[in-house]
Amino acid sequence: MSLRDLARELYRAQQQVERLEKLLLSVTPEEEPAIQRELEDARDERRQLQKMIDGRKDSSPLPRRF
């Protein structure tokens, strides 16, 4: 997956987290645990995508010599 594709997926994941956080503020106590689990899954996905992007940005195809 290219860096551009990863960035798009990260943006989508961030939007999902924000949507779920807002939704969590207005749900009934019975719905809260399910939304909370979904929010944790979305946050995990966002974290994983961010780590992938950070790894891609840090790795250079050419060795550095100083």
Helices and strands as residue ranges (DSSP letters): H 3-24, H 32-58
